[in-house]
């Protein structure tokens, strides 16, 4: 006899300036709705576009220490660790650089700058002080944080882990940063599509995961121009405070967690390599060609693009 059929609940919704998709296999009634509510709570605490969020209040604190929730302690800890583990290549202190480029308000309300600011490095997280046990965070004066995609990936990880305590399996997708755990609705593993950056092109490839995270960074979307016609995008190089110049269109990374997959996607986009032998990536070049980086065993269904 096969495994008993488990009830599957699915939700699609808006969250964190993008789309959300949640699948829960088994578990009690209302579990999927709890997941959506939990994501809403995390957005209310972490969004840089909400003036009353804990993150915005921290950025506006002018260097004074601030008490924050346990969720925000986890976020700040992840941001600092990502900065440290990548030697500053992932840098959440790019917020001022993003604003100088016109990306101060939520997409698509971007204001084209009159000209590009002079290149300058972002400040980095070296002075960010976190007392996790007390829930106390202090930013140096003039340092402001933007979690970027790491916030989406971390939210997916947290919610998936919490729901998995009561469910047989779960998928949490926050704008393309997703985490899967446990039993899928059918088959032996979760099958995840990697979306092509061009609208209407469908999935570029598919991969198979039993438990892990996926994240995508692309310069093909969220693009705008300065007043003099210079093309801009939201992937900022911390060394210059300007949009990264690498001629890649998209990087999708697969790792054990969604937040770390997001970090690796940024690093790969900037530097052309993952820096983590246990992870893998699918890259789209400027000319539309594809390549893989890292451990090919992550690509269990279609290591090559779907035609």
ABEGO torsion letter per residue (X at the ends): XBBBBBBBBBBBBBBGGBBBBBBBBEEBBGAAAAAAAAAAAAAAAABAABAABAAAAAAAAGGBBBBBBAAAAAAAAAAAAAAAAAGGABBAAAAAAAAAAGBABBOABBBBBABBBBBBBBAEAAABBBBAAAGBBBBBBGBBBBAEAAAAAAAAAAAAAAAAAABABBBBBBGGBBBBBEBBABEABBBBBBBBABBGAEBABBBBBABEBBBBBBAABGBBBBAAGBBBBABBBAAAGBBBABBBABBBBBBABAAAAAAAAAAAAAAGBAGBAABBBBBBBAAGBBBBBEBAAABAABABBBX
